Amino acid sequence: MAKYYKNSQQQIQFLIDTLSITSQSKGVDLGCQSGEHLQKLQNISPTIYGIDLKKFSNLKNFYQLDFFREDIPLSNLDFAYCLSPYFDTDWWKIEDFLENVHSCLKMNGHFILDLFHYHTMKVGDKRQTHRLTKSEVTVSTFTREPDRVSLQRTIIRFDGQQKHITGVWRVFTQDELVTLLDQQGFMILHQYGDFDKNMPLDWNTPISETKRLVIHAKKYR
């Protein structure tokens, strides 16, 4: 795996710096999962909340809900962020998600959306990755289609068991993403690669060099 997948502290520091998080900040982690980022940021401010589709009873300020289909029960927030989202077919309802995020932010509130930088893959291209642990081998094949990247993953355990996983990520053009955000009242401020404020993203950068597209936007209307 690339370094930035493992370096959660880099991601956390990026959020602190980009969103200017202080002890008075109010924000929400959308798709917080087990709360690795959320809990570190709650050490700075107690008014940072977590939302996820799954239940994590150990987390403070946590809501279990589907933010594509249920209203976010928060308002007047300074910021919201969503890191490495896996929305599957809900990617094609992203307008509903953005509208929900917009409603929970105050005017000029900030929004960080972390996407995989798949759009530089050519339609029809395939990429395969392998991961080896003490108990299993994982083979993943990513295929670029016109508006998405599809995943076929096989996990082969050394005891002979196998598991097959499929998935899909939507691929946006730059113009499409700008338009989607603007229609929901967001203005893009910056675009970064790999959670690095010193790496403004060139959309032509190959995925082999920059694997994450981090959008920093604000609510302007």
C-alpha positions in Angstrom: 0.0 0.0 0.0 1.1 3.6 -0.6 2.3 5.5 2.4 -0.7 7.8 2.7 -3.1 4.9 3.3 -1.2 4.0 6.5 -0.3 7.5 7.6 -3.5 8.6 9.3 -1.6 11.2 11.3 -0.8 13.0 8.0 -4.5 13.0 7.1 -5.4 14.2 10.6 -2.9 17.0 10.5 -4.1 18.0 7.0 -7.6 18.3 8.4 -6.4 20.4 11.3 -4.4 22.7 9.1 -6.9 23.0 6.2 -10.0 23.4 8.4 -8.3 25.5 11.1 -9.7 23.2 13.8 -9.6 24.7 17.3 -11.2 23.9 20.7 -14.2 26.0 19.6 -14.8 24.2 16.2 -18.0 22.4 15.3 -17.8 19.7 12.6 -18.7 16.3 11.4 -16.9 13.2 10.1 -19.1 11.7 7.4 -18.5 8.0 7.2 -16.3 8.0 10.3 -16.2 4.1 10.6 -14.4 3.1 13.8 -13.4 6.7 14.5 -9.6 6.8 14.1 -9.7 10.4 12.8 -12.8 11.5 14.7 -11.4 10.6 18.1 -8.1 12.4 17.5 -10.0 15.5 16.5 -12.4 15.2 19.4 -9.3 15.6 21.6 -9.0 19.1 20.2 -12.8 20.0 20.2 -15.6 18.2 22.0 -18.1 19.4 19.4 -17.0 17.2 16.5 -19.5 14.5 15.5 -19.3 11.2 13.7 -21.8 9.6 11.3 -21.7 6.2 9.8 -24.1 3.6 8.4 -22.7 1.0 10.8 -23.1 1.3 14.6 -20.0 2.0 16.7 -21.1 2.1 20.3 -17.7 3.2 21.6 -17.8 6.6 19.9 -18.9 9.8 21.4 -21.1 12.3 19.6 -22.1 9.5 17.1 -25.1 9.1 14.9 -25.9 5.9 13.0 -27.7 6.9 9.8 -27.7 6.8 6.0 -26.9 10.4 4.9 -28.1 9.6 1.4 -31.6 9.0 2.7 -31.8 10.6 6.1 -31.2 14.2 7.2 -28.0 15.0 9.0 -29.3 16.0 12.5 -26.8 18.9 12.9 -26.7 22.5 11.8 -24.5 25.6 11.8 -21.3 23.5 11.6 -17.9 25.0 10.8 -16.9 22.1 8.6 -17.6 18.6 7.4 -15.3 16.0 5.9 -15.7 12.7 4.1 -12.5 10.6 3.6 -12.2 7.7 1.1 -15.9 7.2 0.7 -17.3 4.0 -0.7 -20.8 4.8 -1.9 -21.2 2.0 -4.4 -24.2 2.7 -6.6 -25.2 5.7 -4.3 -22.4 7.5 -6.2 -25.2 8.3 -8.7 -27.2 10.0 -6.0 -24.3 12.3 -4.9 -26.5 15.4 -5.3 -28.6 14.1 -2.4 -25.4 13.7 -0.3 -24.1 17.2 -1.2 -27.5 18.8 -0.4 -27.5 17.1 3.0 -23.9 18.3 3.7 -24.8 21.8 2.6 -27.8 21.9 5.0 -25.7 21.1 8.1 -23.0 23.8 7.4 -23.1 27.5 8.3 -22.5 30.0 5.6 -18.8 29.9 4.5 -18.5 26.5 6.3 -15.9 24.3 4.8 -16.2 20.8 3.2 -13.4 18.3 2.5 -14.2 15.5 0.0 -11.5 12.9 -0.5 -11.8 10.9 -3.8 -9.6 8.4 -5.6 -7.7 10.0 -8.5 -9.0 7.5 -11.0 -10.0 9.8 -13.9 -6.5 9.6 -15.4 -6.9 5.9 -16.1 -8.0 5.5 -19.7 -11.3 3.8 -20.4 -10.6 0.1 -20.8 -7.4 0.2 -18.7 -7.0 -2.5 -16.0 -4.7 -2.3 -13.0 -4.0 -5.3 -10.7 -2.6 -5.2 -7.1 -1.5 -7.9 -4.8 -1.3 -8.0 -1.0 0.3 -10.7 1.0 -0.2 -11.3 4.7 0.6 -14.3 7.0 -2.9 -15.8 6.4 -4.0 -14.7 2.9 -3.3 -13.3 -0.5 -5.6 -10.5 -1.9 -5.7 -10.0 -5.7 -7.6 -6.8 -6.8 -8.4 -5.9 -10.4 -9.6 -2.3 -11.1 -11.2 -1.7 -14.5 -11.8 1.8 -15.9 -15.2 2.2 -17.6 -16.6 5.5 -19.0 -18.1 6.8 -15.7 -16.6 4.5 -13.1 -13.9 2.2 -11.9 -15.1 -1.4 -11.1 -13.4 -3.6 -8.6 -13.1 -7.4 -8.7 -11.3 -8.7 -5.6 -10.4 -12.2 -4.6 -9.1 -13.1 -1.1 -7.4 -16.5 -0.9 -6.8 -17.8 2.6 -4.0 -20.3 3.1 -6.6 -22.7 4.6 -8.2 -22.9 1.2 -11.1 -20.6 1.7 -11.8 -17.9 -0.9 -13.9 -14.7 -0.8 -15.0 -12.6 -3.8 -15.8 -8.9 -3.5 -17.0 -6.4 -6.1 -17.3 -2.7 -5.9 -17.6 0.5 -7.9 -16.3 4.1 -7.7 -17.7 6.9 -9.8 -15.2 8.9 -11.9 -15.8 12.6 -12.3 -14.4 15.0 -14.8 -13.1 18.3 -13.4 -15.9 20.3 -15.0 -18.5 17.8 -13.8 -17.3 18.0 -10.2 -17.2 21.8 -10.2 -20.8 21.9 -11.6 -22.1 19.3 -9.1 -20.7 21.3 -6.2 -21.8 24.6 -7.5 -25.3 23.4 -8.0 -25.5 22.6 -4.3 -24.0 25.9 -3.2 -20.3 25.0 -2.9 -17.3 26.7 -4.3 -14.0 24.8 -4.7 -11.2 26.6 -3.0 -8.3 24.1 -3.5 -7.6 20.7 -4.9 -4.8 18.7 -3.4 -3.0 15.4 -4.0 -2.5 12.8 -1.2 -3.4 15.1 1.8 -0.4 17.4 1.1 -1.1 21.1 1.3 2.2 21.6 -0.7 0.8 19.4 -3.6 -1.9 21.4 -5.5 -3.4 18.9 -7.8 -2.9 19.0 -11.5 -5.8 16.9 -12.9 -3.4 15.5 -15.5 -1.1 14.0 -12.9 -0.9 10.2 -13.4 -2.6 8.0 -10.8 0.8 6.3 -10.3 2.1 9.6 -8.8 -1.1 10.9 -7.0 -3.7 8.4 -5.9 -6.0 10.7 -4.0 -7.9 13.8 -5.1 -8.8 15.9 -2.1 -11.3 18.7 -2.7 -11.6 21.6 -0.4 -14.8 23.6 -0.9 -16.9 26.1 1.0 -20.6 26.9 1.3 -21.0 30.2 -0.5 -24.8 30.4 -0.9 
